[in-house]
Structure formats: C-alpha cells, structure tokens
Amino acid sequence: MKRRFTASVWREGEWFVAQCLEVDVASQGETEAAAVANLREALELSFEPPQPRRSAGG
C-alpha cells in the first residue's frame, strides 16, 4: 500500500533538511534531492512491520 506524504524542505547552512508534515520524521542531505531521498528511506523504515525477535535468556 502506498501513502502520500507532504515534505517541507529548507536549507540550514550547507545542508538541506526535509521534514514530513504528517509524521514526525525528518532527514537531511547535501542536496535537496538527497534530503528528500533520505526522508523517503526514513519513512519506509518507520512504517516497516515489526519483526519478531528472540529474547536473550528465553
């Protein structure tokens, strides 16, 4: 399932910052395109289904 999100992008010094307006996720990059690509990856990781893990000593 694909979802659309709105990103706000601005420059801070030498970096571009991209922030998702619907979810509290942000990222940065050396270019505007890199910041948006990094934001996309961060959002994908945020919505990835949890993976079961074995607890230590269990």
LUMKE-794497 format. One record per atom (N, C-alpha, C, O): residue number from 1; residue in one letter; chain; atom name; y, z, x. Coordinates in pm, 1 decimal. Example, Ala and Ser with C-alpha at 12.3 -4.5 7.8 and 13.67 -1.06 7.14 Angstrom:
<tornus>
num	residu	chaine	atome	north	up	east
1	A	A	N	-569.0	780.0	1319.0
1	A	A	CA	-450.0	780.0	1230.0
1	A	A	C	-330.0	780.0	1320.0
1	A	A	O	-331.9	846.5	1423.6
2	S	A	N	-225.0	708.0	1285.0
2	S	A	CA	-106.0	714.0	1367.0
2	S	A	C	3.0	787.0	1290.0
2	S	A	O	113.8	803.9	1340.9
</tornus>
This chain:
<tornus>
num	residu	chaine	atome	north	up	east
1	M	A	N	-118.2	0.0	84.3
1	M	A	CA	0.0	0.0	0.0
1	M	A	C	124.6	0.0	88.8
1	M	A	O	138.2	83.2	178.5
2	K	A	N	213.1	-92.7	63.0
2	K	A	CA	337.3	-100.0	139.7
2	K	A	C	449.6	-33.9	62.0
2	K	A	O	459.4	-47.6	-59.9
3	R	A	N	533.9	37.6	134.4
3	R	A	CA	651.0	101.1	74.1
3	R	A	C	774.5	53.2	149.1
3	R	A	O	769.0	26.0	269.0
4	R	A	N	883.9	43.4	78.5
4	R	A	CA	1010.2	4.2	141.3
4	R	A	C	1096.8	128.1	160.9
4	R	A	O	1107.6	213.9	73.2
5	F	A	N	1157.7	134.5	278.0
5	F	A	CA	1248.7	243.7	310.0
5	F	A	C	1379.2	185.3	361.4
5	F	A	O	1382.9	73.4	412.4
6	T	A	N	1484.9	261.8	347.5
6	T	A	CA	1616.0	221.9	396.2
6	T	A	C	1642.7	292.8	528.3
6	T	A	O	1618.7	412.8	541.6
7	A	A	N	1692.5	217.6	625.3
7	A	A	CA	1724.2	277.0	755.3
7	A	A	C	1873.1	266.4	782.2
7	A	A	O	1936.9	165.5	751.8
8	S	A	N	1926.3	371.6	839.3
8	S	A	CA	2063.1	371.7	888.3
8	S	A	C	2055.0	366.6	1040.3
8	S	A	O	1982.9	445.5	1101.4
9	V	A	N	2128.7	274.1	1101.6
9	V	A	CA	2123.1	257.2	1247.1
9	V	A	C	2263.6	271.1	1303.6
9	V	A	O	2358.4	212.4	1251.5
10	W	A	N	2276.6	349.4	1410.7
10	W	A	CA	2405.7	364.3	1476.4
10	W	A	C	2383.7	383.4	1625.5
10	W	A	O	2272.6	409.7	1671.5
11	R	A	N	2491.3	369.5	1698.4
11	R	A	CA	2485.3	381.8	1843.7
11	R	A	C	2535.7	519.0	1885.9
11	R	A	O	2639.4	566.1	1839.3
12	E	A	N	2459.7	582.1	1975.6
12	E	A	CA	2502.2	708.0	2037.7
12	E	A	C	2494.6	688.9	2187.8
12	E	A	O	2386.2	692.2	2246.0
13	G	A	N	2608.5	669.1	2249.9
13	G	A	CA	2610.3	642.8	2393.8
13	G	A	C	2540.2	511.9	2423.4
13	G	A	O	2577.9	406.8	2371.4
14	E	A	N	2436.5	518.8	2508.5
14	E	A	CA	2362.0	398.5	2545.7
14	E	A	C	2243.5	372.1	2455.0
14	E	A	O	2173.6	272.6	2474.1
15	W	A	N	2218.4	457.6	2356.9
15	W	A	CA	2101.0	446.5	2270.0
15	W	A	C	2140.2	410.0	2128.0
15	W	A	O	2249.8	441.3	2081.6
16	F	A	N	2048.2	343.2	2060.5
16	F	A	CA	2060.5	319.9	1916.6
16	F	A	C	1969.4	419.1	1846.3
16	F	A	O	1857.0	442.7	1890.5
17	V	A	N	2017.0	476.6	1737.9
17	V	A	CA	1939.2	571.1	1658.3
17	V	A	C	1913.0	507.6	1522.8
17	V	A	O	2004.2	452.5	1461.0
18	A	A	N	1789.6	514.9	1476.6
18	A	A	CA	1751.5	465.1	1344.4
18	A	A	C	1695.9	583.1	1265.8
18	A	A	O	1605.8	653.1	1312.0
19	Q	A	N	1750.6	604.4	1146.5
19	Q	A	CA	1707.0	715.3	1062.6
19	Q	A	C	1669.0	662.7	925.2
19	Q	A	O	1742.1	584.0	865.2
20	C	A	N	1554.4	706.7	876.3
20	C	A	CA	1510.3	671.6	741.9
20	C	A	C	1587.0	758.6	643.4
20	C	A	O	1593.0	880.4	660.0
21	L	A	N	1645.8	697.1	540.7
21	L	A	CA	1727.2	772.2	446.1
21	L	A	C	1644.6	842.1	339.5
21	L	A	O	1691.2	939.1	279.7
22	E	A	N	1522.8	795.0	314.4
22	E	A	CA	1438.7	855.6	211.0
22	E	A	C	1349.0	967.5	263.9
22	E	A	O	1310.3	1057.1	188.9
23	V	A	N	1316.5	962.2	391.6
23	V	A	CA	1226.5	1058.9	454.0
23	V	A	C	1295.3	1111.6	579.5
23	V	A	O	1368.8	1037.9	645.1
24	D	A	N	1272.4	1236.9	613.1
24	D	A	CA	1338.1	1297.4	729.4
24	D	A	C	1267.2	1255.2	857.6
24	D	A	O	1198.9	1335.0	921.8
25	V	A	N	1285.0	1126.9	894.0
25	V	A	CA	1225.0	1071.1	1015.4
25	V	A	C	1331.6	987.3	1084.4
25	V	A	O	1403.6	911.0	1020.0
26	A	A	N	1340.7	1002.1	1215.9
26	A	A	CA	1436.8	923.9	1294.0
26	A	A	C	1372.5	886.4	1426.4
26	A	A	O	1274.5	947.8	1468.8
27	S	A	N	1428.7	784.6	1491.7
27	S	A	CA	1381.0	742.0	1621.7
27	S	A	C	1497.5	677.7	1696.8
27	S	A	O	1608.0	666.1	1643.8
28	Q	A	N	1471.7	636.6	1819.6
28	Q	A	CA	1577.9	574.5	1898.3
28	Q	A	C	1520.3	465.1	1985.3
28	Q	A	O	1398.8	454.6	2002.0
29	G	A	N	1609.1	383.4	2040.9
29	G	A	CA	1567.8	276.4	2130.4
29	G	A	C	1687.2	223.6	2206.7
29	G	A	O	1801.8	253.2	2172.9
30	E	A	N	1660.4	145.4	2309.6
30	E	A	CA	1767.7	89.8	2392.0
30	E	A	C	1842.4	-22.0	2320.6
30	E	A	O	1956.3	-52.8	2355.8
31	T	A	N	1778.6	-83.8	2219.3
31	T	A	CA	1843.5	-186.2	2137.2
31	T	A	C	1827.0	-147.2	1990.9
31	T	A	O	1745.9	-60.7	1957.8
32	E	A	N	1903.5	-210.9	1904.1
32	E	A	CA	1890.5	-184.3	1760.6
32	E	A	C	1750.0	-220.6	1712.5
32	E	A	O	1689.5	-147.1	1634.6
33	A	A	N	1698.8	-334.2	1759.4
33	A	A	CA	1565.1	-377.1	1719.1
33	A	A	C	1458.6	-278.7	1766.5
33	A	A	O	1363.8	-250.4	1693.2
34	A	A	N	1473.0	-226.4	1887.9
34	A	A	CA	1376.1	-129.5	1940.1
34	A	A	C	1381.0	-0.2	1860.4
34	A	A	O	1276.8	59.0	1832.4
35	A	A	N	1500.2	44.5	1823.7
35	A	A	CA	1513.2	166.3	1744.4
35	A	A	C	1445.5	151.1	1609.0
35	A	A	O	1377.6	242.9	1563.0
36	V	A	N	1463.4	36.1	1545.1
36	V	A	CA	1401.3	11.2	1414.4
36	V	A	C	1249.6	0.7	1430.2
36	V	A	O	1175.7	52.7	1346.6
37	A	A	N	1202.5	-65.0	1534.9
37	A	A	CA	1057.7	-76.0	1558.2
37	A	A	C	996.7	61.8	1582.8
37	A	A	O	888.2	91.6	1532.8
38	N	A	N	1065.5	145.0	1659.0
38	N	A	CA	1017.1	280.8	1684.1
38	N	A	C	1018.2	363.9	1556.4
38	N	A	O	929.0	446.1	1535.1
39	L	A	N	1117.8	343.5	1471.9
39	L	A	CA	1123.0	413.5	1343.5
39	L	A	C	1005.8	371.1	1256.1
39	L	A	O	942.8	454.9	1191.6
40	R	A	N	976.9	243.3	1253.7
40	R	A	CA	863.5	192.9	1174.1
40	R	A	C	733.9	259.2	1219.7
40	R	A	O	653.7	302.7	1137.1
41	E	A	N	713.5	266.8	1350.9
41	E	A	CA	592.8	330.3	1403.8
41	E	A	C	587.9	478.3	1365.7
41	E	A	O	482.3	528.9	1327.5
42	A	A	N	700.9	547.7	1375.7
42	A	A	CA	705.2	689.4	1339.2
42	A	A	C	673.1	708.7	1191.3
42	A	A	O	602.9	803.2	1155.1
43	L	A	N	723.4	620.6	1106.1
43	L	A	CA	693.8	630.0	963.2
43	L	A	C	545.9	604.0	936.1
43	L	A	O	484.8	673.2	854.7
44	E	A	N	488.3	505.1	1003.6
44	E	A	CA	345.8	476.5	985.6
44	E	A	C	260.9	596.9	1024.7
44	E	A	O	163.5	629.2	956.6
45	L	A	N	297.2	662.9	1133.4
45	L	A	CA	224.0	782.2	1176.1
45	L	A	C	243.3	897.3	1078.0
45	L	A	O	151.5	976.4	1056.1
46	S	A	N	360.8	907.0	1019.5
46	S	A	CA	389.2	1014.6	924.0
46	S	A	C	306.5	1001.4	797.5
46	S	A	O	272.2	1101.9	735.2
47	F	A	N	274.0	878.9	758.7
47	F	A	CA	201.3	856.2	634.9
47	F	A	C	53.3	825.6	657.3
47	F	A	O	-17.6	788.5	563.8
48	E	A	N	7.2	841.0	780.8
48	E	A	CA	-132.9	819.0	810.9
48	E	A	C	-216.0	929.8	746.8
48	E	A	O	-176.9	1046.3	753.6
49	P	A	N	-328.6	897.3	685.3
49	P	A	CA	-409.7	1001.6	623.1
49	P	A	C	-461.6	1100.1	727.0
49	P	A	O	-491.7	1059.7	839.3
50	P	A	N	-472.6	1226.7	692.9
50	P	A	CA	-522.2	1326.7	788.9
50	P	A	C	-666.9	1300.3	826.8
50	P	A	O	-746.2	1254.3	744.7
51	Q	A	N	-700.2	1329.2	949.6
51	Q	A	CA	-835.9	1311.0	1000.0
51	Q	A	C	-903.0	1447.7	1013.7
51	Q	A	O	-842.6	1540.5	1067.5
52	P	A	N	-1026.8	1461.6	965.8
52	P	A	CA	-1095.5	1590.5	978.8
52	P	A	C	-1125.3	1621.7	1125.3
52	P	A	O	-1157.6	1533.0	1204.4
53	R	A	N	-1113.9	1748.1	1158.7
53	R	A	CA	-1142.3	1793.6	1295.2
53	R	A	C	-1232.8	1914.4	1289.1
53	R	A	O	-1228.4	1991.9	1193.6
54	R	A	N	-1314.1	1930.0	1390.3
54	R	A	CA	-1397.7	2048.5	1401.1
54	R	A	C	-1316.8	2156.9	1468.6
54	R	A	O	-1248.4	2131.5	1567.8
55	S	A	N	-1324.0	2275.1	1416.4
55	S	A	CA	-1251.7	2385.4	1478.1
55	S	A	C	-1331.6	2437.9	1597.0
55	S	A	O	-1454.6	2434.2	1597.1
56	A	A	N	-1260.9	2486.1	1696.8
56	A	A	CA	-1325.9	2542.0	1814.6
56	A	A	C	-1399.3	2669.0	1776.2
56	A	A	O	-1345.7	2753.5	1704.6
57	G	A	N	-1519.1	2681.8	1823.0
57	G	A	CA	-1597.7	2800.8	1796.4
57	G	A	C	-1661.6	2801.9	1659.0
57	G	A	O	-1719.8	2902.9	1619.3
58	G	A	N	-1652.4	2691.1	1584.7
58	G	A	CA	-1703.9	2690.9	1448.9
58	G	A	C	-1835.1	2631.4	1437.4
58	G	A	O	-1890.5	2624.8	1327.7
</tornus>
